[in-house]
Amino acid sequence: MNRLPAALLCLIAFTPPSWADDAACPIPDELAIGDIALPNSRAEIAADRRLIVLAVGGSSTVGGAAGGRAFTLPARLQGRLQAALPGIGIDVVNRGVAGASTRQVATNLAATIKATGARLVLWGVGGVDAASREDAGSFTDSLQTGIEAARVSGADILLMDPQYAPSIARILDLTPYRDAVQGVADAAGVARLRRYDLMQSWSDEGVLDLDVSAGSDRVAVARRLYDCLATVLADAIVESLR
């Protein structure tokens, strides 16, 4: 059981190589995040000229695969938001916990939002639950609980469905969890990044080798992946705040 969550990343860090920040990944139009409403984030910026984003989830949020905190998805997102929103104080707080289930995150979410003062929650879900064979109905309930916790706490929320890698897709069926994320997001009217589909597109097109085996190459892939995902997220967030 301990191997599957790590395998969902398909990326384990060793010695980080040099990294080109401007390596981009193509974003198919149908996979870009559409118009999203972030009323709490907009209000925070209007009142205090700042925005605190809370990143929660499991190992992919922690980002150890990238070989340094500066290369994690939350860190890359903060850099892109700062560049796009000059004059706004941006802080993307990383509260990822390796192995954390959706239920565990949902249970603690209100307290974490209160402690950080976040007005936008970025929540990566599904990978740990799929690996542990969590019941899809319980997973759905946990998602709904977390979204309600964010709303009661005065925070917007943006979901990311599970990650993709060819080797994992061959042995683990993520469809029930992806469908649950889509259904809950649509019903609740919250934004969703189709992370699985994006990563599959990048893998199929040869943009990213998500089954790479060499240690240093895994770090390079992780860094590029996180930077590409940060670009998609930042574009959508900035567009909604302008």
Order of alpha helices (4+ residues) and beta strands (2+ residues): alpha-alpha-beta-alpha-alpha-beta-alpha-beta-alpha-alpha-beta-alpha-alpha-beta-alpha-alpha
